[in-house]
């Protein structure tokens, strides 16, 4: 019994040693990790190649010997665990390398595309579009420090107003203008009590002997004579002189009528140099000074008696064509909301005689008509008249 026990114990010891060696041979333990035979613990040794630890020939011989002796066994769970850990480590390392290489390849490819394409020169239109886009983004961006809640605001250009609303709005504006005009009329009536309305006559130096015509004007305080230089004076100069003369007559008063004695013809007026007034030119942007002149004249016209608020044009047959009446209508529309009527009657007609009597002494006016084209000195004519008397 003792001999059998000894043989049995020795058999078990050899089998355990062979199992440990088989585990070491079959399990691919990473290089540098080995188990100590005495202590039974894992420790890290120097990095030695696997081929120097165990040669393949020795492993094959041991495996073949174990097969012949019938000592082959199945792998344990620990062995499978070690294999899985090591294979996962290798797969992760390989995948990491592949990802890094893919990133490098993509970066180099994008760099190649950016350098290979020829840069396109931006035109002014592209620059304007880009600038508008940036401005639009800047306007539409959220401003947390100002508005916590984003409120949608419709632009005025997108809001559509119906025709009926527009018509009502215009009527409402007209009512406001009319109400203001009536208030100004009442104030002017109270202001001009016991005061004759002022009348202004503008005499151009371009007509013949303008000084004689100025002498023919009525010697009345309410008839204001303004003789201007056709070559030098401008529309602004005429407005300033008219305003100052009205303030001299009475501070803040307005004119009941204005007589413009200047050159002209059928459908046009020649008030100042290089400024021909026609219905077509009045609408051009370059004739802003003429439109401003007539608007200012309208503001200086009286509102007390709108039916007799008139601008007389003398010295030209402006109504000799249809364009003359069109010009008068256009100027009247410029003077709104002030109500002003333009007239240019013939001097031989009844209306023309009444117009002359408003501004001129009839006898002196006849003398001027006879002498306007003569080259004789006025002093000689006056002495001749005195001798005959």
Buried (B, 14 or more C-beta within 10 A) or exposed (E): EEEEEEEEEEEEEEEEEBBEBBBBBEBEBEBEEBEEEEEEEEEEEEEEEEEEEEEEEEBEEBBEEBEEEEEEEEEEEEBEEBBEEBEEEEEEEEEEEEEEEEEEEEEEEEEEEEEEEEEEEEEEEEEEEEEEEEEEEEEEEEEEEEEEEEEEEEEEEEEEEEEEEEEEEEEEEEEEEEEEBEEBBEEBEEBBEEEEBBBBBBBBBBBEBBEBBBBBBBEEEBBBBBBBEBEEBBBEEBBEBBEEBBEEBBEEBBBBBBBBBBBBBEBBBBBBEEBBBBBEBBEEEEBEEBBBBBBBBBEBBBBBEBEEBBBBBBBBBBBEBEBBBBBBEBBBEBBEEBBBBBBBBEEEEEEBEEBBEBBBBEEBBEBBBEBEEEEEEBEEBEEEEEEEE
